[in-house]
Amino acid sequence: MKLELIKPIKALNKAYLKEKVSRNHIELFKKNLQQLLSRINEQESEEHLKNVIADFLKDTWYKDQFEINTKDRNDLVIHTGKTTKDAVGVILEVKKPSNKAEMMTAAKPNTKALQELILYYLRERFDHNNTDIKYLVVTNIYEWFVIDEVWFEKNVFRNSKLKKDYENWKL
């Protein structure tokens, strides 16, 4: 399994590059990003960071549009609608900035963070039959690894050995 790191400019759909962003949206993003960074306490638990990230996402983009919360054992999810009854569209795995051993890096993607993300993905796909997932994210607030679900579909969901191992593990 190999992850290819690409710059955001290459990852963005070209249609988004043509979209105009208002000055108000830029200022809101800047204000909320500053607030996010000021609220980070690296000594706090992951639970604390989940709340900080959820507040940032809600206040910047998703308030009154999408539910952001934990789900089962998943650190954070963004639902495709306004309630927790709507399908999960984004799965986030959050690590403390000081937890370098479990946080994935470009040089070392196979870490506990990625392994947990794979588990959460398999639960959504197999146990909940969820085909609405679009992105999977690993973050420690300072670093963000956003992985397109297409990569997970190809390398995780269609991996017959991994499927079998997951089914055996569930028993």
TARA-V844319 format. One line per field, one symbol per residue. ss: DSSP state (A for helix, B for strand, O for the rest). A space follows every 10 residues. Layout:
# TARA-V844319
ss: ???
This chain:
# TARA-V844319
ss: OOOOOOOAAA AOOAAAAOOO OOAAAAAAAA AAAAAAAAOO OOOOOAAAAA AAAAAAAAAA AAOOOOOBBB BOOBBBBBBO OOOOOOOBBB BBBBOOOOOO OOOOOOOOOO OAAAAAAAAA AAAAAAAOOO OOOOBBBBBO OOOBBBBBAA AAAAAAAOOA AAAAAAAAAA O
